[in-house]
């Protein structure tokens, strides 16, 4: 006799997407990131850093929760329960999840529980600040590198990555999470850079109350104090701004590459 009993189907686990929200401007959210939020049953976002407007595209039936007051374990419990119930999850981070985003520890918990995940990159504050100020990190024949770091706080910084050591390379430098230690930051950088080094203090980049302040390294701490900028401030240290540099060779008539022959006449 044929067995007509219906066997229960195994529940499908939802996909967790770590979405880079960008620095604050909802229009800097990628199309892929927006789609992940729209399709999520749970949208968990860092409300202290990500504007509500960024997650306003969530579906009408989605649970939208602020992770700011939650611990890692509490966040994971919400994500796990939603994913195991078959719902997709958008874990929305400020900037890009790969940079100061607590990505590793969250991913390890998902791996432990057999929950699939992915990362959708976002615009990080360093690039957004440079765009807002109209500056380039790289200057031909002057500097071709960008270093990203921070001052030591509750999270230690390895000795080999002290800012004075990084600044000694005279490359462009983006310093995150350090406005609370502006005087110490200035002193640390001054060990390797002259006081006239240009510095952009960019506060809440991409938010309606964005502030951009140009100063010099010797006046960095005073600039922070005068404008009252603390949290959500990034510093771009730009030694290359002191030099003219050369013109990029990319579009030079005698510069050939796979798409153009040198000396080609138009």
PALONU-926467 format. One record per residue: y, x, z of N, C-alpha, C in turn. Coordinates in Angstrom, 3 decimals. Layout:
BEGIN
{{Y, X, Z}, {Y, X, Z}, {Y, X, Z}};
...
END
This chain:
BEGIN
{{-1.190, 0.852, 0.000}, {0.000, 0.000, 0.000}, {1.243, 0.890, 0.000}};
{{2.220, 0.560, -0.836}, {3.436, 1.352, -0.968}, {4.321, 1.201, 0.264}};
{{4.809, 2.335, 0.751}, {5.691, 2.321, 1.927}, {7.108, 1.996, 1.471}};
{{7.592, 0.824, 1.846}, {8.925, 0.394, 1.421}, {9.962, 0.584, 2.527}};
{{9.540, 1.238, 3.612}, {10.478, 1.437, 4.722}, {11.592, 2.394, 4.308}};
{{12.786, 2.015, 4.560}, {13.940, 2.853, 4.209}, {14.116, 3.938, 5.256}};
{{14.127, 5.195, 4.787}, {14.312, 6.313, 5.691}, {15.808, 6.569, 5.888}};
{{16.187, 6.809, 7.125}, {17.618, 7.047, 7.371}, {18.092, 8.317, 6.686}};
{{19.248, 8.242, 6.058}, {19.808, 9.406, 5.386}, {20.492, 10.312, 6.405}};
{{20.350, 11.613, 6.150}, {20.983, 12.570, 7.027}, {22.500, 12.509, 6.856}};
{{23.213, 12.473, 7.968}, {24.669, 12.368, 7.911}, {25.261, 13.608, 7.244}};
{{26.259, 13.394, 6.435}, {26.952, 14.495, 5.772}, {28.065, 14.994, 6.680}};
{{28.101, 16.307, 6.893}, {29.130, 16.889, 7.745}, {30.415, 17.063, 6.963}};
{{31.526, 16.716, 7.567}, {32.814, 16.855, 6.909}, {33.226, 18.311, 6.769}};
{{34.147, 18.558, 5.870}, {34.673, 19.898, 5.607}, {35.958, 20.108, 6.390}};
{{36.050, 21.244, 7.060}, {37.264, 21.594, 7.793}, {38.100, 22.537, 6.934}};
{{39.341, 22.161, 6.684}, {40.260, 22.983, 5.898}, {41.374, 23.504, 6.793}};
{{41.474, 24.823, 6.880}, {42.615, 25.433, 7.555}, {43.744, 25.503, 6.528}};
{{44.758, 24.700, 6.736}, {45.819, 24.542, 5.736}, {47.067, 25.305, 6.171}};
{{47.536, 26.199, 5.313}, {48.807, 26.863, 5.566}, {49.942, 25.932, 5.208}};
{{50.749, 25.572, 6.202}, {51.807, 24.589, 5.981}, {53.090, 25.209, 5.456}};
{{53.145, 26.546, 5.412}, {54.405, 27.185, 5.063}, {55.313, 27.249, 6.280}};
{{56.529, 27.748, 6.122}, {57.399, 27.982, 7.275}, {58.088, 26.745, 7.831}};
{{58.119, 25.657, 7.095}, {58.788, 24.465, 7.623}, {59.173, 23.447, 6.567}};
{{59.563, 23.904, 5.403}, {59.969, 23.015, 4.324}, {58.734, 22.291, 3.773}};
{{58.658, 20.959, 3.867}, {57.491, 20.223, 3.373}, {57.215, 20.472, 1.889}};
{{58.251, 20.818, 1.126}, {58.060, 21.045, -0.306}, {57.421, 22.401, -0.600}};
{{57.289, 23.250, 0.432}, {56.593, 24.520, 0.256}, {55.108, 24.411, 0.566}};
{{54.642, 23.233, 0.935}, {53.216, 22.992, 1.089}, {52.566, 23.011, -0.288}};
{{51.428, 23.704, -0.433}, {50.781, 23.770, -1.740}, {50.179, 22.411, -2.110}};
{{49.948, 22.217, -3.384}, {49.327, 20.975, -3.848}, {47.935, 20.835, -3.241}};
{{47.209, 21.950, -3.179}, {45.856, 21.929, -2.603}, {45.904, 21.583, -1.116}};
{{46.894, 22.131, -0.420}, {47.033, 21.825, 0.997}, {47.372, 20.367, 1.230}};
{{48.274, 19.844, 0.424}, {48.646, 18.432, 0.551}, {47.439, 17.527, 0.296}};
{{46.637, 17.872, -0.698}, {45.448, 17.067, -1.016}, {44.474, 17.067, 0.158}};
{{44.324, 18.230, 0.806}, {43.408, 18.316, 1.954}, {43.884, 17.429, 3.097}};
{{45.194, 17.360, 3.306}, {45.746, 16.500, 4.353}, {45.554, 15.030, 3.989}};
{{45.798, 14.699, 2.725}, {45.673, 13.309, 2.275}, {44.241, 12.792, 2.424}};
{{43.266, 13.683, 2.245}, {41.856, 13.276, 2.247}, {41.193, 13.427, 3.614}};
{{41.928, 13.852, 4.622}, {41.340, 14.129, 5.931}, {41.278, 12.885, 6.812}};
{{40.192, 12.783, 7.580}, {40.090, 11.737, 8.590}, {40.752, 12.155, 9.885}};
{{40.863, 13.480, 10.077}, {41.574, 14.040, 11.226}, {42.540, 15.098, 10.727}};
{{43.802, 14.975, 11.100}, {44.812, 15.985, 10.791}, {45.287, 16.532, 12.127}};
{{44.949, 17.789, 12.395}, {45.320, 18.434, 13.651}, {46.332, 19.519, 13.310}};
{{47.563, 19.350, 13.773}, {48.629, 20.263, 13.378}, {49.343, 20.839, 14.588}};
{{49.899, 22.041, 14.417}, {50.626, 22.712, 15.496}, {52.036, 22.151, 15.552}};
{{52.237, 21.129, 16.361}, {53.500, 20.398, 16.369}, {54.691, 21.194, 16.827}};
{{54.474, 22.269, 17.577}, {55.595, 23.097, 18.020}, {56.149, 23.954, 16.898}};
{{55.393, 24.077, 15.798}, {55.795, 24.951, 14.699}, {55.803, 24.263, 13.345}};
{{55.031, 23.198, 13.211}, {54.923, 22.482, 11.938}, {55.663, 21.155, 12.043}};
{{56.656, 20.913, 11.178}, {57.392, 19.643, 11.235}, {56.483, 18.451, 10.920}};
{{56.697, 17.309, 11.564}, {55.893, 16.118, 11.275}, {55.942, 15.723, 9.804}};
{{57.044, 16.053, 9.133}, {57.171, 15.694, 7.711}, {56.087, 16.339, 6.853}};
{{55.576, 17.487, 7.291}, {54.547, 18.190, 6.521}, {53.247, 17.390, 6.490}};
{{52.948, 16.684, 7.574}, {51.689, 15.930, 7.644}, {51.905, 14.435, 7.438}};
{{53.097, 14.058, 7.010}, {53.396, 12.642, 6.788}, {52.590, 12.055, 5.637}};
{{51.978, 12.929, 4.817}, {51.188, 12.462, 3.682}, {49.763, 12.083, 4.080}};
{{49.432, 12.182, 5.365}, {48.090, 11.819, 5.829}, {47.812, 10.355, 5.526}};
{{46.535, 10.034, 5.322}, {46.148, 8.663, 5.016}, {46.430, 7.714, 6.168}};
{{46.560, 6.432, 5.886}, {46.903, 5.446, 6.919}, {45.845, 5.320, 8.009}};
{{44.599, 5.672, 7.704}, {43.521, 5.546, 8.688}, {43.212, 6.865, 9.389}};
{{43.934, 7.902, 9.048}, {43.655, 9.215, 9.635}, {44.212, 9.296, 11.054}};
{{43.509, 10.053, 11.890}, {44.029, 10.389, 13.209}, {44.864, 11.651, 13.053}};
{{46.142, 11.571, 13.378}, {47.051, 12.715, 13.289}, {47.382, 13.135, 14.715}};
{{47.000, 14.363, 15.085}, {47.158, 14.818, 16.461}, {47.859, 16.161, 16.508}};
{{48.657, 16.339, 17.545}, {49.397, 17.581, 17.776}, {48.545, 18.501, 18.645}};
{{48.296, 19.706, 18.152}, {47.449, 20.648, 18.889}, {48.225, 21.459, 19.919}};
{{49.555, 21.351, 19.948}, {50.374, 22.192, 20.824}, {49.955, 22.134, 22.298}};
{{49.669, 20.948, 22.861}, {49.310, 20.910, 24.280}, {47.824, 21.136, 24.548}};
{{47.038, 21.409, 23.517}, {45.585, 21.501, 23.667}, {45.107, 22.945, 23.754}};
{{43.972, 23.141, 24.401}, {43.326, 24.451, 24.435}, {42.442, 24.606, 23.203}};
{{41.923, 25.812, 22.997}, {41.013, 26.059, 21.884}, {39.804, 25.130, 21.964}};
{{39.236, 24.990, 23.146}, {38.044, 24.152, 23.312}, {38.352, 22.686, 23.030}};
{{39.518, 22.220, 23.452}, {39.894, 20.825, 23.197}, {40.122, 20.576, 21.710}};
{{40.754, 21.530, 21.042}, {40.950, 21.418, 19.588}, {39.600, 21.357, 18.880}};
{{38.717, 22.255, 19.282}, {37.413, 22.302, 18.611}, {36.618, 21.028, 18.852}};
{{36.731, 20.457, 20.037}, {36.002, 19.214, 20.311}, {36.447, 18.101, 19.367}};
{{37.746, 17.998, 19.149}, {38.256, 16.989, 18.212}, {37.750, 17.247, 16.793}};
{{37.848, 18.508, 16.373}, {37.428, 18.872, 15.022}, {35.927, 18.655, 14.845}};
{{35.139, 19.096, 15.822}, {33.677, 18.964, 15.745}, {33.255, 17.509, 15.660}};
{{33.811, 16.679, 16.515}, {33.416, 15.269, 16.534}, {33.742, 14.596, 15.205}};
{{34.919, 14.907, 14.654}, {35.303, 14.299, 13.374}, {34.403, 14.787, 12.246}};
{{34.167, 16.101, 12.192}, {33.359, 16.668, 11.114}, {31.918, 16.167, 11.176}};
{{31.336, 16.119, 12.372}, {29.950, 15.655, 12.499}, {29.825, 14.159, 12.229}};
{{30.948, 13.458, 12.293}, {30.952, 12.037, 11.929}, {31.161, 11.841, 10.429}};
{{31.200, 12.944, 9.697}, {31.326, 12.864, 8.246}, {32.741, 12.854, 7.721}};
{{33.722, 13.115, 8.602}, {35.123, 13.099, 8.181}, {35.606, 14.511, 7.847}};
{{36.406, 14.603, 6.802}, {37.064, 15.871, 6.518}, {38.193, 16.091, 7.521}};
{{38.459, 17.349, 7.815}, {39.474, 17.699, 8.803}, {40.481, 18.653, 8.177}};
{{41.764, 18.400, 8.402}, {42.821, 19.332, 7.996}, {43.396, 19.947, 9.271}};
{{43.124, 21.224, 9.456}, {43.683, 21.957, 10.607}, {44.913, 22.682, 10.088}};
{{46.091, 22.146, 10.380}, {47.325, 22.583, 9.736}, {48.040, 23.632, 10.582}};
{{48.210, 24.805, 9.994}, {48.860, 25.926, 10.671}, {50.228, 26.201, 10.045}};
{{51.132, 26.747, 10.835}, {52.405, 27.188, 10.292}, {52.193, 28.417, 9.406}};
{{53.028, 28.570, 8.391}, {52.936, 29.740, 7.522}, {51.601, 29.819, 6.835}};
{{50.927, 30.966, 6.984}, {49.607, 31.174, 6.402}, {48.597, 31.366, 7.527}};
{{47.449, 30.694, 7.465}, {46.484, 30.767, 8.573}, {45.951, 32.173, 8.856}};
{{45.999, 33.052, 7.865}, {45.425, 34.385, 8.053}, {46.325, 35.305, 8.862}};
{{47.542, 34.880, 9.151}, {48.500, 35.738, 9.849}, {48.906, 35.101, 11.168}};
{{48.488, 35.695, 12.271}, {48.795, 35.193, 13.618}, {48.418, 33.721, 13.763}};
{{47.283, 33.353, 13.180}, {46.905, 31.948, 13.156}, {45.708, 31.575, 13.997}};
{{45.179, 32.487, 14.820}, {43.996, 32.198, 15.644}, {42.849, 31.661, 14.789}};
{{42.732, 32.192, 13.576}, {41.725, 31.695, 12.643}, {40.311, 32.102, 13.041}};
{{40.155, 33.355, 13.439}, {38.802, 33.869, 13.678}, {38.052, 33.099, 14.762}};
{{38.719, 32.858, 15.892}, {38.021, 32.196, 16.984}, {37.679, 30.748, 16.656}};
{{38.532, 30.088, 15.871}, {38.225, 28.719, 15.462}, {37.060, 28.695, 14.490}};
{{37.074, 29.635, 13.539}, {35.995, 29.703, 12.552}, {34.654, 30.029, 13.204}};
{{34.662, 30.880, 14.222}, {33.412, 31.230, 14.914}, {32.775, 30.008, 15.565}};
{{33.593, 29.137, 16.134}, {33.067, 27.922, 16.746}, {32.488, 26.981, 15.690}};
{{33.150, 26.907, 14.552}, {32.631, 26.071, 13.465}, {31.313, 26.622, 12.939}};
{{31.237, 27.931, 12.788}, {29.986, 28.564, 12.339}, {28.863, 28.277, 13.337}};
{{29.178, 28.384, 14.613}, {28.182, 28.124, 15.655}, {27.604, 26.719, 15.548}};
{{28.473, 25.753, 15.214}, {28.041, 24.358, 15.156}, {27.622, 23.913, 13.762}};
{{27.552, 24.862, 12.827}, {27.080, 24.538, 11.481}, {28.025, 23.668, 10.679}};
{{29.317, 23.811, 10.910}, {30.319, 22.990, 10.223}, {30.983, 23.823, 9.127}};
{{30.977, 23.354, 7.880}, {31.587, 24.120, 6.786}, {33.108, 24.145, 6.896}};
{{33.691, 25.258, 6.454}, {35.149, 25.396, 6.538}, {35.657, 26.244, 5.382}};
{{36.944, 26.154, 5.160}, {37.626, 26.942, 4.134}, {39.058, 27.173, 4.571}};
{{39.731, 28.085, 3.888}, {41.136, 28.371, 4.162}, {41.959, 28.084, 2.914}};
{{43.030, 27.323, 3.081}, {43.976, 27.083, 1.997}, {45.257, 27.836, 2.349}};
{{45.605, 28.861, 1.594}, {46.740, 29.710, 1.977}, {48.068, 28.971, 1.940}};
{{49.014, 29.528, 2.669}, {50.354, 28.952, 2.710}, {51.408, 30.031, 2.566}};
{{52.649, 29.617, 2.399}, {53.772, 30.552, 2.284}, {54.097, 31.095, 3.672}};
{{54.011, 32.399, 3.846}, {54.322, 32.966, 5.146}, {55.827, 33.165, 5.300}};
{{56.290, 33.211, 6.547}, {57.725, 33.243, 6.830}, {58.420, 34.452, 6.237}};
{{57.719, 35.579, 6.148}, {58.335, 36.784, 5.586}, {58.765, 36.548, 4.143}};
{{57.889, 35.959, 3.352}, {58.213, 35.699, 1.943}, {59.262, 34.602, 1.817}};
{{59.186, 33.597, 2.678}, {60.182, 32.522, 2.640}, {61.559, 33.042, 3.018}};
{{61.614, 33.938, 4.005}, {62.897, 34.506, 4.427}, {63.497, 35.364, 3.326}};
{{62.663, 36.179, 2.686}, {63.150, 37.011, 1.586}, {63.677, 36.148, 0.448}};
{{62.975, 35.055, 0.159}, {63.418, 34.156, -0.903}, {64.742, 33.496, -0.541}};
{{64.868, 33.049, 0.705}, {66.095, 32.379, 1.135}, {67.295, 33.305, 1.056}};
{{67.069, 34.597, 1.322}, {68.167, 35.557, 1.301}, {68.336, 36.223, -0.059}};
{{67.404, 35.975, -0.970}, {67.503, 36.563, -2.304}, {67.294, 38.065, -2.326}};
{{66.364, 38.556, -1.505}, {66.101, 39.994, -1.464}, {64.672, 40.273, -1.895}};
{{64.437, 41.510, -2.291}, {63.103, 41.957, -2.685}, {62.596, 42.982, -1.677}};
{{61.322, 42.908, -1.354}, {60.740, 43.882, -0.438}, {60.522, 45.232, -1.103}};
{{60.292, 45.214, -2.409}, {59.997, 46.448, -3.123}, {61.176, 46.858, -3.994}};
{{61.490, 48.139, -3.963}, {62.571, 48.709, -4.759}, {61.998, 49.895, -5.528}};
{{61.984, 49.863, -6.865}, {61.397, 50.951, -7.640}, {61.928, 52.321, -7.223}};
{{61.005, 53.237, -6.999}, {61.283, 54.622, -6.637}, {61.904, 54.783, -5.246}};
{{61.966, 53.687, -4.475}, {62.470, 53.762, -3.102}, {61.375, 53.340, -2.120}};
{{60.874, 52.120, -2.267}, {59.750, 51.668, -1.454}, {58.900, 50.679, -2.241}};
{{57.590, 50.813, -2.093}, {56.654, 49.935, -2.782}, {55.694, 49.272, -1.798}};
{{56.078, 49.208, -0.552}, {55.190, 48.667, 0.478}, {55.926, 47.715, 1.414}};
{{55.158, 46.786, 1.965}, {55.647, 45.885, 2.994}, {54.656, 45.920, 4.152}};
{{55.147, 46.175, 5.354}, {54.319, 46.142, 6.553}, {54.699, 44.931, 7.385}};
{{53.699, 44.284, 7.960}, {53.916, 43.115, 8.807}, {53.351, 43.417, 10.187}};
{{54.171, 43.240, 11.210}, {53.703, 43.505, 12.563}, {54.534, 42.719, 13.562}};
{{54.435, 43.095, 14.832}, {55.124, 42.392, 15.897}, {55.299, 43.331, 17.085}};
{{56.201, 42.956, 17.991}, {56.322, 43.671, 19.254}, {55.170, 43.245, 20.173}};
{{54.834, 44.124, 21.075}, {53.809, 43.778, 22.045}, {54.347, 42.739, 23.015}};
{{53.531, 41.740, 23.294}, {53.883, 40.727, 24.278}, {52.651, 40.449, 25.104}};
{{52.314, 39.162, 25.250}, {51.070, 38.832, 25.945}, {49.858, 39.272, 25.122}};
{{50.077, 39.407, 23.806}, {49.041, 39.976, 22.947}, {49.346, 41.453, 22.744}};
{{48.473, 42.355, 23.188}, {48.731, 43.789, 23.043}, {48.760, 44.218, 21.578}};
{{49.472, 45.304, 21.315}, {49.507, 45.921, 19.989}, {48.896, 47.313, 20.118}};
{{47.935, 47.670, 19.256}, {47.333, 48.999, 19.354}, {48.389, 50.102, 19.266}};
{{48.179, 51.172, 19.991}, {49.140, 52.271, 20.046}, {49.451, 52.806, 18.654}};
{{48.440, 52.890, 17.803}, {48.635, 53.432, 16.452}, {49.500, 52.523, 15.588}};
{{49.745, 51.279, 16.053}, {50.544, 50.331, 15.276}, {51.883, 50.047, 15.935}};
{{52.313, 50.907, 16.810}, {53.638, 50.745, 17.403}, {54.684, 50.717, 16.296}};
{{55.711, 49.899, 16.486}, {56.698, 49.707, 15.422}, {57.415, 50.999, 15.035}};
{{57.630, 51.895, 15.991}, {58.286, 53.157, 15.662}, {57.452, 53.945, 14.664}};
{{56.128, 53.905, 14.834}, {55.242, 54.614, 13.914}, {55.247, 53.973, 12.530}};
{{55.261, 52.650, 12.493}, {55.298, 51.963, 11.198}, {56.638, 52.182, 10.508}};
{{57.721, 52.093, 11.275}, {59.061, 52.241, 10.702}, {59.290, 53.644, 10.155}};
{{58.554, 54.616, 10.657}, {58.722, 55.996, 10.196}, {58.392, 56.151, 8.721}};
{{57.653, 55.203, 8.163}, {57.317, 55.253, 6.738}, {58.497, 54.852, 5.855}};
{{59.533, 54.271, 6.462}, {60.747, 53.857, 5.747}, {60.475, 52.796, 4.683}};
{{59.413, 52.020, 4.870}, {59.116, 50.930, 3.951}, {59.763, 49.650, 4.481}};
{{59.677, 48.579, 3.712}, {60.112, 47.275, 4.211}, {59.176, 46.855, 5.338}};
{{59.749, 46.188, 6.324}, {58.985, 45.821, 7.514}, {59.368, 44.405, 7.928}};
{{58.376, 43.549, 8.115}, {58.611, 42.188, 8.602}, {58.056, 42.099, 10.010}};
{{58.910, 41.732, 10.950}, {58.512, 41.693, 12.361}, {58.519, 40.249, 12.848}};
{{57.354, 39.781, 13.240}, {57.169, 38.421, 13.738}, {57.188, 38.406, 15.265}};
{{57.365, 37.230, 15.839}, {57.088, 36.949, 17.251}, {57.737, 37.942, 18.215}};
{{58.973, 38.329, 17.931}, {59.586, 39.400, 18.722}, {61.021, 39.128, 19.149}};
{{61.561, 37.967, 18.857}, {62.963, 37.700, 19.192}, {63.209, 37.704, 20.692}};
{{62.182, 37.405, 21.481}, {62.335, 37.398, 22.934}, {62.521, 38.811, 23.481}};
{{62.209, 39.815, 22.654}, {62.333, 41.218, 23.071}, {63.253, 41.964, 22.113}};
{{64.379, 41.345, 21.778}, {65.255, 41.916, 20.745}, {65.764, 43.306, 21.118}};
{{66.125, 43.506, 22.374}, {66.632, 44.824, 22.792}, {65.544, 45.886, 22.678}};
{{64.339, 45.542, 23.119}, {63.223, 46.477, 23.023}, {62.856, 46.725, 21.567}};
{{62.941, 45.690, 20.745}, {62.667, 45.836, 19.316}, {63.661, 46.797, 18.679}};
{{64.933, 46.618, 18.979}, {65.959, 47.508, 18.435}, {65.707, 48.953, 18.864}};
{{65.404, 49.152, 20.132}, {65.165, 50.507, 20.630}, {63.945, 51.142, 19.988}};
{{62.904, 50.349, 19.790}, {61.678, 50.868, 19.184}, {61.909, 51.290, 17.737}};
{{62.588, 50.454, 16.974}, {62.856, 50.767, 15.575}, {63.830, 51.940, 15.444}};
{{64.752, 52.039, 16.388}, {65.764, 53.102, 16.346}, {65.158, 54.494, 16.526}};
{{63.928, 54.558, 16.997}, {63.253, 55.848, 17.121}, {62.949, 56.457, 15.749}};
{{62.940, 55.601, 14.701}, {62.565, 56.089, 13.374}, {63.569, 55.755, 12.280}};
{{64.490, 54.843, 12.559}, {65.415, 54.395, 11.522}, {66.859, 54.554, 11.990}};
{{67.787, 54.813, 11.056}, {69.201, 54.952, 11.426}, {69.812, 53.606, 11.792}};
{{70.891, 53.613, 12.579}, {71.503, 52.359, 13.044}, {72.074, 51.495, 11.929}};
{{72.365, 52.089, 10.767}, {72.936, 51.299, 9.666}, {71.870, 50.597, 8.817}};
{{70.600, 50.721, 9.184}, {69.530, 50.067, 8.424}, {69.754, 48.559, 8.371}};
{{69.776, 47.943, 7.188}, {69.988, 46.491, 7.090}, {68.833, 45.698, 7.703}};
{{69.192, 44.651, 8.417}, {68.209, 43.767, 9.043}, {68.615, 42.321, 8.762}};
{{67.651, 41.528, 8.317}, {67.877, 40.089, 8.171}, {67.192, 39.381, 9.327}};
{{67.979, 38.645, 10.103}, {67.440, 37.821, 11.181}, {67.322, 36.398, 10.633}};
{{66.113, 35.933, 10.441}, {65.888, 34.622, 9.824}, {65.266, 33.683, 10.848}};
{{66.004, 32.639, 11.178}, {65.588, 31.708, 12.234}, {65.208, 30.358, 11.632}};
{{64.017, 29.881, 11.968}, {63.512, 28.575, 11.515}, {63.662, 28.417, 9.999}};
{{63.102, 29.382, 9.302}, {63.185, 29.374, 7.831}, {62.521, 28.114, 7.281}};
{{63.221, 27.438, 6.394}, {62.684, 26.238, 5.766}, {62.931, 24.956, 6.531}};
{{63.470, 25.050, 7.744}, {63.825, 23.854, 8.512}, {65.271, 23.462, 8.182}};
{{65.668, 22.231, 8.482}, {67.053, 21.814, 8.198}, {68.095, 22.664, 8.912}};
{{67.747, 23.212, 10.086}, {68.713, 24.020, 10.834}, {68.492, 25.530, 10.641}};
{{67.940, 25.889, 9.504}, {67.702, 27.301, 9.182}, {68.965, 28.146, 9.370}};
{{68.771, 29.352, 9.905}, {69.868, 30.310, 10.036}, {69.428, 31.654, 9.462}};
{{70.318, 32.257, 8.656}, {70.092, 33.601, 8.121}, {71.280, 34.460, 8.524}};
{{71.015, 35.545, 9.217}, {72.083, 36.425, 9.687}, {71.786, 37.864, 9.283}};
{{72.680, 38.446, 8.493}, {72.566, 39.863, 8.158}, {73.225, 40.682, 9.261}};
{{72.569, 41.736, 9.655}, {73.143, 42.646, 10.628}, {72.614, 44.044, 10.341}};
{{72.965, 44.976, 11.201}, {72.432, 46.331, 11.123}, {71.543, 46.570, 12.328}};
{{70.633, 47.518, 12.192}, {69.702, 47.782, 13.278}, {70.437, 48.046, 14.592}};
{{71.540, 48.756, 14.524}, {72.287, 49.070, 15.737}, {72.892, 47.854, 16.416}};
{{72.958, 46.719, 15.695}, {73.542, 45.486, 16.251}, {72.520, 44.359, 16.359}};
{{71.252, 44.669, 16.194}, {70.222, 43.628, 16.131}, {70.200, 42.774, 17.397}};
{{70.131, 43.404, 18.558}, {70.046, 42.645, 19.807}, {71.284, 41.786, 20.019}};
{{72.447, 42.308, 19.680}, {73.686, 41.551, 19.838}, {73.699, 40.337, 18.910}};
{{73.184, 40.504, 17.695}, {73.115, 39.392, 16.745}, {72.247, 38.267, 17.298}};
{{71.102, 38.616, 17.857}, {70.201, 37.614, 18.428}, {70.878, 36.876, 19.578}};
{{71.562, 37.618, 20.426}, {72.224, 37.005, 21.581}, {73.384, 36.117, 21.151}};
{{74.200, 36.589, 20.208}, {75.372, 35.827, 19.781}, {74.992, 34.489, 19.157}};
{{73.902, 34.474, 18.411}, {73.511, 33.257, 17.698}, {72.464, 32.447, 18.453}};
{{72.006, 32.967, 19.580}, {71.057, 32.223, 20.391}, {69.749, 31.936, 19.689}};
{{69.296, 32.876, 18.866}, {68.053, 32.669, 18.114}, {66.904, 33.352, 18.848}};
{{65.905, 32.583, 19.188}, {64.766, 33.139, 19.912}, {63.474, 32.801, 19.176}};
{{62.844, 31.712, 19.563}, {61.585, 31.347, 18.913}, {61.778, 31.071, 17.423}};
{{60.688, 31.256, 16.668}, {60.665, 31.005, 15.234}, {61.699, 31.850, 14.476}};
{{61.813, 33.103, 14.891}, {62.703, 34.044, 14.216}, {61.891, 35.212, 13.694}};
{{62.135, 35.579, 12.446}, {61.481, 36.738, 11.855}, {62.555, 37.736, 11.453}};
{{62.251, 39.015, 11.618}, {63.189, 40.081, 11.280}, {62.660, 40.839, 10.068}};
{{63.497, 40.947, 9.044}, {63.165, 41.772, 7.884}, {63.960, 43.060, 7.991}};
{{63.250, 44.161, 8.146}, {63.866, 45.484, 8.248}, {63.786, 46.098, 6.866}};
{{64.944, 46.353, 6.252}, {64.978, 46.678, 4.820}, {65.724, 47.984, 4.535}};
{{65.094, 49.123, 4.795}, {65.732, 50.410, 4.496}, {66.082, 50.570, 3.023}};
{{65.303, 49.940, 2.143}, {65.541, 50.054, 0.704}, {66.857, 49.473, 0.253}};
{{67.444, 48.560, 1.077}, {68.722, 47.958, 0.720}, {69.857, 48.978, 0.741}};
{{69.633, 50.120, 1.375}, {70.670, 51.155, 1.436}, {70.746, 51.977, 0.158}};
{{69.710, 51.876, -0.682}, {69.653, 52.692, -1.891}, {69.620, 51.808, -3.129}};
{{70.179, 52.323, -4.205}, {70.251, 51.560, -5.449}, {68.878, 51.393, -6.078}};
{{68.088, 52.470, -6.075}, {66.773, 52.408, -6.696}, {66.856, 52.447, -8.206}};
{{65.714, 52.447, -8.844}, {65.642, 52.490, -10.303}, {65.365, 51.092, -10.842}};
{{65.546, 50.934, -12.127}, {65.222, 49.669, -12.789}, {63.710, 49.612, -12.989}};
{{63.118, 48.459, -12.766}, {61.683, 48.307, -12.957}, {61.285, 48.687, -14.372}};
{{60.140, 49.355, -14.512}, {59.660, 49.775, -15.826}, {58.915, 48.655, -16.545}};
{{58.646, 47.552, -15.855}, {57.782, 46.523, -16.418}, {58.242, 46.012, -17.772}};
{{59.573, 45.847, -17.937}, {60.079, 45.283, -19.185}, {60.798, 46.312, -20.050}};
{{60.640, 47.585, -19.720}, {61.261, 48.635, -20.533}, {60.638, 48.674, -21.920}};
{{61.457, 48.966, -22.928}, {60.983, 48.965, -24.321}, {59.889, 49.982, -24.565}};
{{59.897, 51.087, -23.822}, {58.894, 52.130, -24.034}, {57.726, 52.035, -23.061}};
{{57.612, 50.885, -22.389}, {56.533, 50.690, -21.423}, {55.512, 49.729, -22.021}};
{{54.332, 50.246, -22.330}, {53.303, 49.413, -22.963}, {52.279, 48.959, -21.932}};
{{51.677, 47.800, -22.199}, {50.572, 47.318, -21.384}, {49.703, 46.429, -22.259}};
{{48.750, 45.747, -21.671}, {47.778, 44.990, -22.451}, {48.368, 43.891, -23.305}};
{{49.584, 43.464, -23.009}, {50.212, 42.372, -23.759}, {51.374, 42.831, -24.621}};
{{51.753, 44.094, -24.516}, {52.902, 44.553, -25.275}, {52.765, 46.037, -25.603}};
{{53.089, 46.383, -26.837}, {53.081, 47.779, -27.283}, {54.451, 48.390, -27.063}};
{{54.501, 49.632, -26.654}, {55.776, 50.300, -26.442}, {56.520, 50.472, -27.760}};
{{57.820, 50.361, -27.709}, {58.647, 50.536, -28.891}, {58.659, 49.338, -29.820}};
{{58.028, 48.242, -29.372}, {57.984, 47.056, -30.220}, {59.363, 46.447, -30.376}};
{{59.741, 46.133, -31.606}, {61.041, 45.527, -31.881}, {60.892, 44.012, -31.989}};
{{61.829, 43.312, -31.357}, {61.793, 41.841, -31.414}, {62.859, 41.344, -32.362}};
END
